[in-house]
């Protein structure tokens, strides 16, 4: 039992060191490929990839599914808004708690990165680097988007990944911040989606 404990502890430390090394390597990779075109693209994605935009999008997707359905199916679809909201609020609370507990300096400050025009680099003291709220706020909604509009699954994933990468590109997050944020959000979303499906006996899509 003791050997397993030490093995797991050592493995976690190695994974942590690897992620830290990956963070710095990723910024070294990004700096030479920065262009005016990429700056404009990622500034647009990060400025308009706001949590309110994501949350509104998910609600609209569920409400669009509501239109044109039979009464029972439509009511079931509206019920799914409840776990969506609950999951989003839970993810927001988890993100704030982690930011306050894990006081991680943002890379533009820690690595003295050159600022990109069009980005506000001013953050409240509590709003630290880990995890990325942009990543958390989109990926918590992803299971609901995939469930209700599976035809656009590739688009949802691509949008989430691009927005998350935009946060690294402009220097306000490390790669580990967005990876962790994406995982935290996604699994909270999956939990509340499953909870909603079981609670309202929605075994399959209506």
TORDODREN-812330 format. One record per residue: x, y, z of N, C-alpha, C in turn; residue number from 0; residue in three letters. Coordinates in steps of 0.1 Angstrom, whole numbers. Layout:
! residues N
X;Y;Z;X;Y;Z;X;Y;Z;NUM;ala
...
This chain:
! residues 206
8;-12;0;0;0;0;9;13;0;0;unk
20;12;8;29;24;9;36;26;-5;1;unk
39;15;-12;46;17;-25;37;23;-35;2;unk
24;19;-34;14;25;-44;13;40;-41;3;unk
12;43;-28;11;57;-25;22;66;-30;4;unk
35;61;-28;46;68;-32;47;68;-48;5;unk
42;57;-54;42;57;-69;32;68;-74;6;unk
21;69;-68;11;78;-73;15;93;-70;7;unk
22;95;-59;27;108;-55;38;112;-65;8;unk
47;103;-68;58;106;-77;52;108;-91;9;unk
42;100;-95;36;102;-109;30;116;-110;10;unk
23;120;-100;16;133;-100;26;144;-101;11;unk
37;143;-93;48;153;-94;54;154;-108;12;unk
57;142;-114;62;142;-127;53;148;-138;13;unk
40;145;-136;30;151;-145;29;166;-143;14;unk
30;171;-131;30;185;-128;42;192;-134;15;unk
54;186;-133;66;192;-138;65;192;-154;16;unk
60;181;-159;58;181;-174;49;192;-179;17;unk
38;194;-172;29;205;-176;35;218;-175;18;unk
43;221;-164;50;233;-162;60;236;-174;19;unk
67;225;-177;76;226;-188;69;229;-201;20;unk
58;222;-203;50;224;-215;45;238;-216;21;unk
41;244;-205;36;258;-205;46;267;-211;22;unk
59;267;-206;69;276;-211;73;273;-225;23;unk
73;260;-229;77;256;-242;66;261;-252;24;unk
54;261;-248;43;265;-257;44;280;-260;25;unk
48;288;-250;50;302;-253;62;305;-262;26;unk
72;297;-260;84;298;-269;80;295;-283;27;unk
71;285;-285;66;281;-298;57;292;-304;28;unk
49;299;-296;40;309;-301;46;322;-305;29;unk
56;327;-298;62;340;-301;67;342;-315;30;unk
74;332;-321;79;334;-335;68;334;-345;31;unk
56;328;-342;46;327;-353;35;338;-352;32;unk
37;347;-342;27;358;-341;27;367;-353;33;unk
15;369;-359;14;378;-370;2;387;-368;34;unk
1;398;-376;-10;407;-375;-23;400;-377;35;unk
-24;391;-387;-36;383;-390;-40;375;-378;36;unk
-30;367;-372;-34;359;-361;-38;367;-348;37;unk
-31;379;-347;-34;388;-336;-49;392;-337;38;unk
-53;396;-349;-67;400;-351;-77;389;-349;39;unk
-73;377;-353;-82;365;-352;-84;362;-337;40;unk
-73;361;-330;-74;357;-316;-79;368;-307;41;unk
-77;380;-310;-83;392;-303;-98;391;-304;42;unk
-103;389;-317;-117;388;-319;-123;376;-311;43;unk
-117;364;-312;-122;353;-305;-122;355;-290;44;unk
-112;361;-284;-111;362;-269;-121;373;-265;45;unk
-123;384;-273;-132;394;-268;-146;391;-270;46;unk
-149;383;-280;-163;379;-282;-167;365;-277;47;unk
-156;358;-273;-158;345;-266;-161;347;-252;48;unk
-171;355;-249;-174;359;-235;-184;349;-229;49;unk
-183;347;-216;-192;337;-210;-207;340;-213;50;unk
-211;352;-214;-225;356;-216;-229;351;-230;51;unk
-219;352;-240;-222;348;-253;-224;333;-253;52;unk
-215;325;-247;-216;311;-246;-229;307;-240;53;unk
-232;313;-228;-244;309;-221;-257;312;-229;54;unk
-257;323;-236;-269;327;-244;-270;317;-256;55;unk
-259;313;-262;-259;303;-273;-265;290;-268;56;unk
-261;285;-257;-266;272;-252;-281;273;-250;57;unk
-285;284;-244;-300;286;-241;-308;287;-254;58;unk
-302;294;-264;-309;295;-277;-310;282;-284;59;unk
-299;274;-283;-299;260;-289;-310;252;-283;60;unk
-312;252;-270;-322;244;-263;-336;249;-267;61;unk
-337;263;-268;-350;269;-271;-354;266;-286;62;unk
-344;266;-295;-347;263;-309;-352;249;-310;63;unk
-347;239;-302;-352;226;-302;-366;225;-297;64;unk
-370;235;-288;-383;235;-283;-393;238;-294;65;unk
-389;247;-303;-399;251;-314;-402;240;-323;66;unk
-414;238;-326;-419;228;-336;-420;214;-331;67;unk
-417;212;-318;-419;199;-312;-433;196;-306;68;unk
-436;184;-304;-448;180;-298;-447;185;-283;69;unk
-459;187;-277;-460;194;-264;-451;187;-253;70;unk
-451;173;-253;-444;166;-242;-429;167;-245;71;unk
-425;166;-257;-410;167;-261;-406;181;-258;72;unk
-414;191;-261;-410;205;-259;-408;208;-244;73;unk
-417;203;-236;-416;206;-222;-404;199;-216;74;unk
-401;187;-221;-388;180;-217;-376;188;-220;75;unk
-376;194;-232;-365;202;-236;-363;215;-227;76;unk
-374;221;-223;-374;233;-215;-368;229;-201;77;unk
-372;216;-196;-367;212;-183;-352;211;-183;78;unk
-346;208;-195;-332;206;-195;-324;219;-193;79;unk
-332;231;-193;-325;244;-190;-321;244;-176;80;unk
-328;237;-167;-325;237;-153;-311;231;-149;81;unk
-308;219;-154;-295;214;-152;-284;222;-159;82;unk
-287;228;-171;-278;237;-178;-274;249;-169;83;unk
-284;255;-163;-281;267;-154;-274;262;-142;84;unk
-278;251;-136;-271;246;-124;-257;243;-126;85;unk
-254;236;-138;-241;233;-141;-232;245;-144;86;unk
-238;255;-150;-230;267;-153;-227;275;-140;87;unk
-236;276;-131;-234;282;-118;-223;275;-110;88;unk
-224;261;-110;-215;253;-103;-201;255;-108;89;unk
-200;255;-121;-186;257;-128;-181;271;-124;90;unk
-189;281;-124;-185;294;-121;-180;295;-107;91;unk
-187;289;-97;-183;289;-84;-169;281;-82;92;unk
-168;270;-88;-156;262;-88;-144;270;-93;93;unk
-146;277;-104;-136;285;-110;-131;296;-101;94;unk
-140;303;-94;-137;314;-85;-129;308;-73;95;unk
-134;297;-68;-127;291;-56;-112;287;-59;96;unk
-111;281;-71;-97;277;-75;-88;289;-78;97;unk
-94;299;-84;-86;312;-86;-81;318;-73;98;unk
-89;318;-63;-86;324;-50;-76;315;-43;99;unk
-78;302;-44;-69;292;-36;-55;291;-43;100;unk
-55;290;-57;-43;288;-64;-39;301;-70;101;unk
-32;309;-63;-28;322;-68;-17;321;-79;102;unk
-21;320;-91;-12;318;-102;-11;331;-110;103;unk
2;336;-111;4;349;-119;2;346;-134;104;unk
-5;356;-140;-8;355;-154;5;356;-162;105;unk
6;348;-174;19;348;-181;24;361;-187;106;unk
15;370;-191;19;382;-197;28;390;-186;107;unk
24;388;-174;32;395;-163;44;387;-159;108;unk
42;374;-157;53;365;-152;64;364;-162;109;unk
61;363;-175;71;361;-186;74;374;-193;110;unk
68;386;-188;71;399;-194;68;399;-209;111;unk
56;393;-213;53;392;-227;48;406;-233;112;unk
51;408;-246;46;420;-252;31;420;-254;113;unk
25;431;-249;10;431;-250;5;432;-265;114;unk
-7;427;-267;-13;428;-280;-24;438;-280;115;unk
-24;447;-290;-34;457;-291;-48;452;-291;116;unk
-57;458;-284;-71;454;-283;-74;445;-272;117;unk
-65;442;-263;-67;433;-252;-65;441;-239;118;unk
-75;439;-230;-74;445;-217;-67;436;-207;119;unk
-55;440;-203;-46;432;-194;-48;436;-179;120;unk
-59;443;-176;-61;446;-162;-71;437;-156;121;unk
-67;430;-145;-76;420;-139;-77;423;-124;122;unk
-88;420;-118;-89;422;-103;-79;412;-96;123;unk
-75;415;-84;-65;407;-77;-69;393;-76;124;unk
-82;390;-73;-86;376;-71;-87;368;-84;125;unk
-88;375;-95;-89;369;-108;-76;365;-114;126;unk
-70;354;-108;-57;349;-112;-58;340;-124;127;unk
-46;334;-128;-45;327;-140;-52;313;-141;128;unk
-52;306;-130;-57;292;-130;-70;291;-123;129;unk
-80;285;-129;-81;280;-143;-86;291;-152;130;unk
-87;288;-165;-92;298;-175;-108;298;-174;131;unk
-114;309;-171;-128;310;-170;-134;309;-184;132;unk
-128;314;-194;-133;312;-208;-134;298;-211;133;unk
-124;290;-208;-124;275;-211;-135;268;-202;134;unk
-136;271;-189;-146;265;-181;-160;268;-186;135;unk
-162;281;-189;-176;285;-192;-181;280;-206;136;unk
-172;277;-215;-176;271;-227;-178;256;-226;137;unk
-168;249;-220;-168;235;-220;-178;229;-210;138;unk
-183;237;-200;-194;232;-192;-207;231;-200;139;unk
-208;239;-210;-220;239;-219;-219;229;-230;140;unk
-207;225;-233;-204;216;-245;-213;203;-245;141;unk
-214;196;-233;-222;184;-233;-237;186;-237;142;unk
-242;198;-233;-256;201;-236;-257;205;-251;143;unk
-247;212;-256;-247;215;-270;-246;203;-279;144;unk
-237;194;-275;-236;181;-282;-248;172;-282;145;unk
-254;172;-270;-266;164;-268;-278;169;-277;146;unk
-280;182;-276;-292;188;-283;-290;191;-298;147;unk
-277;193;-302;-274;195;-316;-262;187;-320;148;unk
-263;174;-320;-251;166;-323;-246;168;-338;149;unk
-254;173;-347;-250;176;-360;-238;186;-361;150;unk
-238;195;-351;-228;205;-351;-217;202;-340;151;unk
-215;190;-337;-205;186;-326;-191;191;-330;152;unk
-187;189;-342;-174;193;-346;-172;209;-345;153;unk
-183;216;-349;-183;231;-348;-181;235;-333;154;unk
-189;228;-324;-188;232;-310;-174;229;-304;155;unk
-169;218;-308;-155;215;-303;-145;225;-308;156;unk
-146;227;-321;-136;236;-328;-137;250;-322;157;unk
-149;255;-319;-151;268;-313;-145;269;-299;158;unk
-148;259;-291;-142;258;-278;-127;258;-277;159;unk
-121;250;-286;-106;249;-287;-100;262;-291;160;unk
-106;268;-301;-101;281;-307;-101;292;-296;161;unk
-113;293;-289;-114;303;-279;-104;301;-267;162;unk
-102;288;-264;-93;285;-253;-78;288;-257;163;unk
-75;285;-270;-62;288;-275;-59;303;-276;164;unk
-70;311;-279;-69;325;-280;-64;331;-266;165;unk
-68;325;-255;-64;330;-242;-49;328;-240;166;unk
-44;317;-245;-30;314;-244;-22;324;-254;167;unk
-27;325;-266;-20;333;-276;-18;347;-271;168;unk
-29;353;-265;-28;367;-261;-20;369;-248;169;unk
-17;358;-241;-8;358;-230;-15;360;-216;170;unk
-28;357;-215;-35;359;-202;-36;345;-195;171;unk
-33;334;-202;-33;321;-196;-22;312;-201;172;unk
-18;303;-192;-9;292;-197;-17;281;-203;173;unk
-11;272;-211;-17;261;-217;-24;253;-206;174;unk
-18;251;-195;-23;242;-184;-36;249;-178;175;unk
-37;262;-179;-49;269;-174;-61;265;-182;176;unk
-59;265;-195;-71;262;-204;-74;247;-205;177;unk
-63;239;-204;-66;224;-204;-74;221;-191;178;unk
-69;226;-180;-76;223;-167;-90;229;-167;179;unk
-92;241;-172;-105;248;-173;-114;240;-182;180;unk
-109;235;-193;-118;227;-202;-122;214;-196;181;unk
-113;207;-189;-117;194;-182;-127;197;-171;182;unk
-124;207;-163;-133;210;-152;-147;213;-157;183;unk
-148;222;-167;-161;226;-172;-168;214;-179;184;unk
-161;206;-187;-167;195;-194;-173;185;-185;185;unk
-165;181;-175;-170;170;-166;-181;175;-156;186;unk
-181;188;-153;-192;194;-145;-205;194;-154;187;unk
-203;197;-167;-214;197;-177;-220;183;-179;188;unk
-211;173;-180;-215;160;-182;-223;155;-170;189;unk
-218;158;-158;-225;154;-146;-239;160;-145;190;unk
-241;173;-148;-254;179;-147;-263;175;-159;191;unk
-257;172;-171;-265;167;-182;-271;153;-178;192;unk
-262;144;-173;-267;131;-169;-277;132;-158;193;unk
-275;141;-148;-284;143;-137;-298;147;-142;194;unk
-298;156;-152;-310;161;-158;-318;150;-165;195;unk
-310;142;-173;-316;131;-181;-323;121;-172;196;unk
-316;118;-161;-321;108;-151;-333;114;-143;197;unk
-332;127;-139;-342;133;-131;-355;134;-139;198;unk
-354;137;-152;-366;139;-160;-369;127;-169;199;unk
-363;116;-166;-365;103;-173;-364;105;-188;200;unk
-354;113;-193;-351;115;-207;-340;106;-211;201;unk
-343;93;-214;-333;83;-217;-327;86;-231;202;unk
-335;90;-240;-331;93;-254;-336;107;-258;203;unk
-330;112;-268;-334;126;-273;-348;126;-277;204;unk
-355;136;-274;-369;137;-278;-371;141;-292;205;unk
